[in-house]
């Protein structure tokens, strides 16, 4: 039985069974044990007078010699016209009443109560010994259900726009580099925006809520009116970590980052999470808020970035809390959570979008995550001129410069998307010979002038 195998940690592929298993595994262990014992106690057939009642369409019946699996799953061949009922009438004098599939052929002593219940058809019962069939309408149609998140991702996985990673009963979806460097797909497949490391359970629906993809300022024409009221949050230069309560193991915190359950970054994140008792505090908080995902920026000494941080910054900085219903906590709310968890937070302030741009010219950090003051939506990433200039020039040696001019589209794939307009500006305004002959100071001045014009 699929459900029993699932309760014993089996790998179940059947989608409807996975949905049931998803609910079962969220019950306490004692209840799961009782259900498993009940399933194991069920017989694969019943005998009543001259009748045999079972689920599968069997060709013959013998309670001792016949494999029990046949009575559960039947003897029919998938996608073949195989008359199991006709064979049964030749091999047995018993009368069979079964389910599983409709009759393979009509005749005496063979009855099927399979009439499509669960798929828009009625529920059918039979009264013995009169053989009188009773039907009750059933409006539910499993085939008409809304697709799960995992089912929505399947065509994108097939197109290699999304990568899928599985660990045990959990599956993670993360948009691929192919999607990242194909601007048109974000409009064509808006659900891609959600595939930023989201994890689904056995039913195919999310059990974690990471940030959706947020574009950089001016990327894909992303901007806001300057007078828009926003919240500007300092963007730390580390790597993103997601933590949430395991849906089937309520004493375990699941850690994901970089679109994976495993790897160096996971180990970095765990080393920070296990420091100073943070794991225990996070676990206790998540148990009280089991549908919330805590999102962190990790700053680890083994993962250096353009913005350099001292030891006092090393750790997990709380930057988000996403609920499965789709909402995210406000910055005030995050401050309150951080106070409970005793974990640091980035600085933030309320302003207009124009003020945020002006402020970005005077900071020496990565920039700001900009949220709408009206509803807290993450509107865009505003990288600081300092960060853009420092990171771009640090990576542009003569070899890279020649590559930039020779194959600009491939060159862009090695860069943060915030730099793409800058690459276009250099190639269109400066010849390769001039760029290679310029001093570092002249290149810096060109980049700074472009940034000042764009970030007015």
C-alpha positions as CSV (number, residue, x, y, z in Angstrom):
1,X,0.0,0.0,0.0
2,X,1.4,3.4,-1.0
3,X,0.3,5.2,2.1
4,X,1.8,2.5,4.3
5,X,5.1,2.7,2.4
6,X,5.1,6.4,2.8
7,X,4.6,6.2,6.5
8,X,7.6,3.9,6.6
9,X,9.7,6.5,4.8
10,X,9.2,5.0,1.3
11,X,9.6,7.1,-1.9
12,X,6.1,7.7,-3.1
13,X,5.5,9.1,-6.6
14,X,1.7,9.0,-6.8
15,X,0.5,12.6,-6.5
16,X,-2.8,11.8,-4.7
17,X,-1.0,9.6,-2.2
18,X,1.6,12.3,-1.6
19,X,-1.1,14.8,-0.8
20,X,-2.6,12.4,1.8
21,X,0.8,11.6,3.2
22,X,1.6,15.3,3.5
23,X,-1.3,15.6,6.0
24,X,-0.6,12.4,7.7
25,X,3.1,13.2,8.4
26,X,2.0,16.4,10.1
27,X,0.1,14.5,12.7
28,X,1.8,13.3,15.9
29,X,3.9,10.1,15.7
30,X,1.4,8.1,17.8
31,X,-1.4,8.8,15.4
32,X,0.8,7.8,12.5
33,X,1.6,4.6,14.2
34,X,-2.0,3.8,14.7
35,X,-2.9,4.5,11.1
36,X,0.0,2.3,9.9
37,X,-1.1,-0.5,12.1
38,X,-4.7,-0.1,10.9
39,X,-3.6,-0.3,7.2
40,X,-1.4,-3.3,7.9
41,X,-4.4,-5.1,9.5
42,X,-6.7,-4.7,6.5
43,X,-7.3,-7.9,4.6
44,X,-6.7,-7.9,0.8
45,X,-10.1,-9.6,0.3
46,X,-13.3,-10.6,1.9
47,X,-15.3,-13.8,1.4
48,X,-19.1,-13.7,1.7
49,X,-21.0,-16.9,0.8
50,X,-20.0,-17.4,-2.9
51,X,-18.6,-13.9,-3.3
52,X,-15.1,-12.6,-3.2
53,X,-14.7,-8.8,-2.6
54,X,-11.4,-7.2,-3.4
55,X,-10.0,-4.0,-5.1
56,X,-8.1,-5.3,-8.1
57,X,-9.3,-6.9,-11.3
58,X,-8.0,-10.4,-10.7
59,X,-7.8,-13.2,-13.3
60,X,-8.2,-16.0,-10.7
61,X,-8.6,-16.3,-6.9
62,X,-6.8,-18.5,-4.4
63,X,-6.4,-17.1,-0.9
64,X,-3.2,-19.1,-0.3
65,X,-1.4,-19.2,-3.7
66,X,-2.4,-15.8,-5.1
67,X,0.0,-12.9,-4.4
68,X,-1.8,-10.3,-2.2
69,X,-0.5,-7.6,-4.4
70,X,-2.7,-8.9,-7.3
71,X,-5.9,-8.5,-5.2
72,X,-4.9,-4.8,-4.5
73,X,-3.6,-3.7,-7.8
74,X,-5.1,-6.1,-10.2
75,X,-3.8,-8.1,-13.2
76,X,-4.7,-5.7,-16.0
77,X,-1.9,-4.4,-18.3
78,X,-1.5,-0.7,-18.5
79,X,-2.6,0.7,-21.9
80,X,-3.5,-2.8,-23.1
81,X,-7.0,-4.2,-23.9
82,X,-6.7,-7.1,-21.4
83,X,-9.9,-8.9,-20.4
84,X,-9.3,-9.8,-16.8
85,X,-13.0,-10.2,-16.1
86,X,-13.4,-12.6,-19.0
87,X,-10.5,-14.7,-17.8
88,X,-11.9,-14.8,-14.2
89,X,-15.2,-16.2,-15.4
90,X,-13.3,-19.1,-17.0
91,X,-11.1,-19.8,-14.0
92,X,-13.5,-19.5,-11.1
93,X,-17.0,-20.4,-10.1
94,X,-17.0,-17.5,-7.6
95,X,-18.7,-14.1,-8.1
96,X,-16.2,-11.2,-7.9
97,X,-17.2,-7.7,-6.8
98,X,-14.3,-5.3,-7.1
99,X,-13.2,-1.7,-7.8
100,X,-10.0,-0.3,-9.4
101,X,-11.2,-0.1,-13.1
102,X,-14.5,-0.5,-14.9
103,X,-15.5,-4.0,-16.2
104,X,-13.2,-5.2,-18.9
105,X,-16.1,-7.2,-20.3
106,X,-19.7,-7.7,-19.2
107,X,-20.9,-11.1,-18.0
108,X,-22.2,-13.2,-15.1
109,X,-20.4,-13.3,-11.8
110,X,-18.2,-10.2,-12.4
111,X,-19.2,-6.7,-11.1
112,X,-17.2,-3.5,-10.8
113,X,-18.2,-0.7,-8.5
114,X,-15.7,1.7,-10.1
115,X,-17.8,4.5,-11.6
116,X,-15.4,7.4,-11.4
117,X,-16.0,8.6,-7.8
118,X,-13.5,11.3,-7.1
119,X,-13.4,12.3,-10.8
120,X,-16.9,13.6,-11.2
121,X,-18.6,10.2,-11.1
122,X,-20.9,8.8,-8.5
123,X,-20.1,6.6,-5.5
124,X,-21.5,3.1,-6.1
125,X,-22.4,0.4,-3.7
126,X,-24.1,-3.0,-4.1
127,X,-26.7,-4.7,-2.0
128,X,-26.3,-8.4,-1.6
129,X,-27.5,-10.9,-2.5
130,X,-29.9,-9.0,-4.7
131,X,-27.0,-7.4,-6.7
132,X,-28.9,-4.1,-6.5
133,X,-26.6,-1.1,-7.1
134,X,-27.0,2.2,-5.3
135,X,-25.3,5.4,-6.5
136,X,-24.7,8.7,-4.7
137,X,-23.6,11.7,-6.8
138,X,-20.1,12.9,-6.0
139,X,-19.3,16.4,-7.4
140,X,-15.6,16.3,-6.5
141,X,-13.3,15.9,-9.5
142,X,-9.6,15.4,-8.7
143,X,-8.6,16.1,-12.3
144,X,-10.1,19.6,-12.1
145,X,-8.1,20.7,-9.1
146,X,-5.9,23.7,-9.2
147,X,-2.3,22.7,-10.0
148,X,0.2,22.7,-7.2
149,X,3.2,24.9,-7.2
150,X,5.4,21.9,-8.1
151,X,3.1,21.1,-11.1
152,X,3.4,24.7,-12.2
153,X,7.2,24.4,-12.1
154,X,7.3,21.2,-14.1
155,X,7.3,22.8,-17.6
156,X,9.9,25.3,-16.5
157,X,12.1,22.5,-15.2
158,X,11.7,20.8,-18.6
159,X,12.8,24.0,-20.3
160,X,15.8,24.3,-17.9
161,X,14.5,27.6,-16.6
162,X,14.2,26.2,-13.1
163,X,16.3,23.6,-11.3
164,X,14.8,21.1,-8.9
165,X,16.6,19.7,-5.9
166,X,15.1,17.0,-3.6
167,X,16.1,16.0,-0.1
168,X,13.9,13.4,1.5
169,X,10.3,14.5,1.4
170,X,11.2,18.1,0.5
171,X,11.8,19.6,-2.9
172,X,13.4,23.0,-3.7
173,X,12.9,25.1,-6.8
174,X,15.3,27.8,-7.9
175,X,15.4,29.7,-11.2
176,X,18.4,28.7,-13.3
177,X,21.2,30.8,-14.7
178,X,19.5,30.3,-18.1
179,X,16.4,32.1,-16.8
180,X,18.5,34.7,-15.0
181,X,20.2,35.8,-18.2
182,X,17.1,35.6,-20.5
183,X,15.2,38.8,-19.7
184,X,12.1,37.9,-21.7
185,X,11.2,34.9,-19.6
186,X,10.3,36.9,-16.6
187,X,7.3,38.4,-18.4
188,X,6.5,35.2,-20.2
189,X,6.5,33.1,-17.0
190,X,5.7,35.4,-14.0
191,X,5.7,32.4,-11.7
192,X,9.5,32.3,-12.1
193,X,9.7,35.3,-9.8
194,X,8.6,33.0,-6.9
195,X,11.1,30.2,-7.7
196,X,13.9,31.7,-5.6
197,X,14.6,28.7,-3.4
198,X,11.0,27.9,-2.5
199,X,10.6,24.5,-0.8
200,X,7.5,22.4,-1.3
201,X,6.3,19.4,0.7
202,X,4.8,16.1,-0.5
203,X,1.7,17.8,-1.7
204,X,3.7,20.0,-4.1
205,X,2.8,23.2,-2.3
206,X,5.2,25.6,-0.5
207,X,6.3,24.9,3.0
208,X,8.8,27.9,2.9
209,X,8.4,31.5,1.8
210,X,11.6,33.1,0.6
211,X,11.8,36.5,-1.1
212,X,10.5,36.7,-4.7
213,X,13.0,37.9,-7.2
214,X,13.5,41.6,-7.0
215,X,15.0,43.6,-9.9
216,X,17.7,46.2,-9.6
217,X,16.9,49.9,-10.2
218,X,16.6,50.4,-14.0
219,X,16.9,46.7,-14.7
220,X,14.0,45.8,-17.1
221,X,12.9,49.4,-16.7
222,X,12.3,49.0,-13.0
223,X,11.9,52.3,-11.2
224,X,9.5,54.4,-9.0
225,X,8.3,58.0,-9.1
226,X,10.7,60.0,-7.0
227,X,8.0,61.2,-4.6
228,X,6.9,57.6,-3.7
229,X,7.1,56.9,0.0
230,X,9.3,54.0,0.7
231,X,11.3,52.2,3.4
232,X,15.0,52.0,2.5
233,X,16.8,49.0,4.2
234,X,20.6,48.7,4.2
235,X,21.6,45.9,1.8
236,X,24.2,43.8,3.4
237,X,26.8,42.1,1.2
238,X,26.7,38.5,2.2
239,X,24.6,35.5,1.1
240,X,20.9,34.7,1.6
241,X,19.9,32.0,4.1
242,X,16.4,30.6,4.6
243,X,15.2,28.8,7.8
244,X,11.8,27.2,8.4
245,X,10.3,24.5,10.5
246,X,10.4,21.1,8.9
247,X,6.8,20.2,8.1
248,X,7.3,16.5,9.1
249,X,9.8,16.8,11.8
250,X,8.7,19.7,14.1
251,X,11.9,19.6,16.2
252,X,14.1,20.4,13.2
253,X,14.9,23.7,11.4
254,X,15.5,23.3,7.7
255,X,18.4,25.5,6.3
256,X,18.6,26.3,2.6
257,X,20.7,28.8,0.6
258,X,22.0,29.2,-2.9
259,X,19.2,27.0,-4.1
260,X,20.4,24.0,-2.2
261,X,20.0,21.9,0.9
262,X,23.7,21.0,1.0
263,X,27.1,22.5,0.3
264,X,29.7,24.9,1.7
265,X,27.3,27.8,2.1
266,X,24.9,25.5,4.1
267,X,27.8,24.6,6.4
268,X,28.7,28.3,6.7
269,X,25.1,29.2,7.6
270,X,24.8,26.3,10.1
271,X,28.0,27.3,11.8
272,X,26.5,30.8,12.4
273,X,23.1,29.4,13.3
274,X,24.6,27.1,15.9
275,X,26.6,29.9,17.5
276,X,25.6,31.4,20.9
277,X,22.3,29.3,21.1
278,X,20.7,31.0,18.0
279,X,19.4,27.6,16.7
280,X,17.5,26.9,19.9
281,X,15.9,30.4,19.9
282,X,15.0,30.2,16.2
283,X,13.5,26.7,16.7
284,X,11.4,27.9,19.6
285,X,10.2,30.9,17.6
286,X,9.4,28.9,14.5
287,X,7.4,26.4,16.6
288,X,5.2,29.3,17.6
289,X,5.1,30.5,14.0
290,X,5.2,27.3,11.9
291,X,4.0,28.9,8.7
292,X,6.7,31.6,8.7
293,X,10.2,31.5,7.1
294,X,13.0,33.5,8.6
295,X,15.3,35.0,6.1
296,X,18.9,36.1,6.9
297,X,21.9,37.7,5.3
298,X,24.9,35.7,6.4
299,X,28.3,37.4,6.8
300,X,30.9,34.7,7.2
301,X,34.7,35.1,7.4
302,X,35.2,32.4,4.8
303,X,33.0,34.2,2.2
304,X,34.6,37.6,1.5
305,X,32.8,40.1,-0.7
306,X,33.4,43.6,-2.1
307,X,32.1,45.2,1.1
308,X,34.5,44.2,3.8
309,X,33.2,43.5,7.3
310,X,35.0,43.2,10.6
311,X,34.5,40.3,13.0
312,X,31.7,42.2,14.9
313,X,29.5,41.8,11.7
314,X,30.0,38.1,11.3
315,X,26.8,36.3,11.9
316,X,23.2,36.0,10.7
317,X,21.4,39.3,10.2
318,X,17.6,39.0,10.1
319,X,16.3,40.6,6.9
320,X,12.9,39.0,6.4
321,X,10.0,36.9,7.6
322,X,7.8,35.4,5.0
323,X,4.4,33.8,5.7
324,X,3.0,31.0,3.6
325,X,0.0,33.2,2.8
326,X,2.3,35.4,0.8
327,X,2.9,38.3,3.1
328,X,6.2,39.6,4.7
329,X,6.7,41.3,8.0
330,X,7.3,45.0,8.2
331,X,10.7,46.3,9.3
332,X,9.2,47.2,12.7
333,X,8.0,43.6,12.9
334,X,11.4,42.3,12.0
335,X,13.0,44.5,14.7
336,X,10.7,42.9,17.3
337,X,11.5,39.3,16.1
338,X,15.3,40.1,16.2
339,X,14.9,41.4,19.8
340,X,13.5,38.0,20.7
341,X,16.1,36.0,18.8
342,X,19.0,38.3,20.0
343,X,20.2,38.7,16.4
344,X,21.4,41.8,14.5
345,X,19.4,43.8,12.0
346,X,20.4,46.1,9.1
347,X,19.6,49.8,9.5
348,X,16.5,51.2,7.8
349,X,14.6,54.4,7.5
350,X,11.5,55.9,5.9
351,X,11.9,58.4,3.0
352,X,10.9,59.1,-0.6
353,X,12.4,57.1,-3.4
354,X,14.2,60.3,-4.5
355,X,15.7,60.7,-1.1
356,X,16.9,57.0,-1.2
357,X,18.7,57.7,-4.5
358,X,20.4,60.8,-3.0
359,X,21.3,58.9,0.1
360,X,22.9,56.1,-2.0
361,X,25.6,58.6,-3.2
362,X,26.9,59.0,0.3
363,X,27.2,55.5,1.7
364,X,30.0,52.9,1.4
365,X,27.9,49.8,1.5
366,X,26.0,47.8,-1.1
367,X,23.0,50.0,-1.2
368,X,19.3,49.6,-0.2
369,X,16.4,47.2,-0.5
370,X,13.5,49.5,-1.3
371,X,10.0,48.6,0.0
372,X,6.8,50.4,-0.7
373,X,5.6,52.3,2.4
374,X,2.0,51.6,1.4
375,X,2.0,47.8,1.7
376,X,5.6,46.6,2.3
377,X,6.2,45.2,-1.2
378,X,9.8,44.7,-2.1
379,X,10.0,47.1,-5.0
380,X,13.6,47.1,-6.2
381,X,17.3,46.9,-5.2
382,X,19.1,50.2,-5.2
383,X,22.9,49.5,-5.5
384,X,25.1,52.3,-4.2
385,X,27.5,54.1,-6.6
386,X,30.3,53.2,-4.3
387,X,29.5,49.5,-4.5
388,X,28.9,49.5,-8.3
389,X,32.2,51.3,-9.0
390,X,34.3,49.3,-6.6
391,X,32.9,45.9,-7.7
392,X,33.0,46.7,-11.4
393,X,36.5,48.0,-11.6
394,X,37.9,45.3,-9.3
395,X,36.9,42.7,-11.8
396,X,37.9,44.5,-15.0
397,X,41.5,43.6,-15.8
398,X,42.8,43.8,-19.5
399,X,41.8,40.2,-20.3
400,X,38.2,40.8,-19.0
401,X,38.1,44.1,-20.8
402,X,38.8,42.5,-24.1
403,X,36.2,39.8,-23.4
404,X,33.7,42.5,-22.6
405,X,34.1,44.1,-26.0
406,X,34.3,40.8,-27.9
407,X,31.3,39.1,-26.4
408,X,29.3,41.6,-24.3
409,X,26.3,39.3,-23.7
410,X,28.4,36.5,-22.4
411,X,30.4,38.9,-20.3
412,X,27.2,40.2,-18.7
413,X,26.5,36.6,-17.5
414,X,29.5,36.9,-15.2
415,X,28.2,40.1,-13.6
416,X,25.4,41.2,-11.3
417,X,22.5,42.4,-13.5
418,X,22.9,45.9,-12.0
419,X,26.0,46.3,-14.1
420,X,24.5,45.5,-17.5
421,X,23.5,49.1,-18.4
422,X,27.0,50.2,-17.5
423,X,28.5,47.6,-19.9
424,X,26.3,48.9,-22.7
425,X,27.4,52.5,-21.9
426,X,31.1,51.6,-22.0
427,X,30.9,49.7,-25.3
428,X,28.8,52.3,-27.0
429,X,30.7,55.3,-25.8
430,X,34.4,54.2,-25.5
431,X,36.4,52.2,-28.0
432,X,38.3,49.1,-26.9
433,X,41.7,50.7,-27.6
434,X,40.8,53.8,-25.6
435,X,39.5,51.8,-22.6
436,X,42.6,49.6,-22.5
437,X,44.9,52.7,-22.7
438,X,43.1,54.6,-19.9
439,X,44.5,54.8,-16.5
440,X,42.6,53.3,-13.5
441,X,41.7,56.9,-12.5
442,X,40.2,57.7,-15.9
443,X,38.2,54.5,-15.9
444,X,37.0,55.2,-12.4
445,X,36.0,58.8,-13.4
446,X,34.0,57.5,-16.5
447,X,32.2,55.0,-14.3
448,X,31.5,57.5,-11.6
449,X,30.2,60.1,-14.2
450,X,27.8,57.5,-15.7
451,X,26.6,56.5,-12.2
452,X,26.0,60.1,-11.3
453,X,23.9,60.6,-14.4
454,X,21.9,57.5,-13.9
455,X,21.4,58.0,-10.2
456,X,20.3,61.6,-10.3
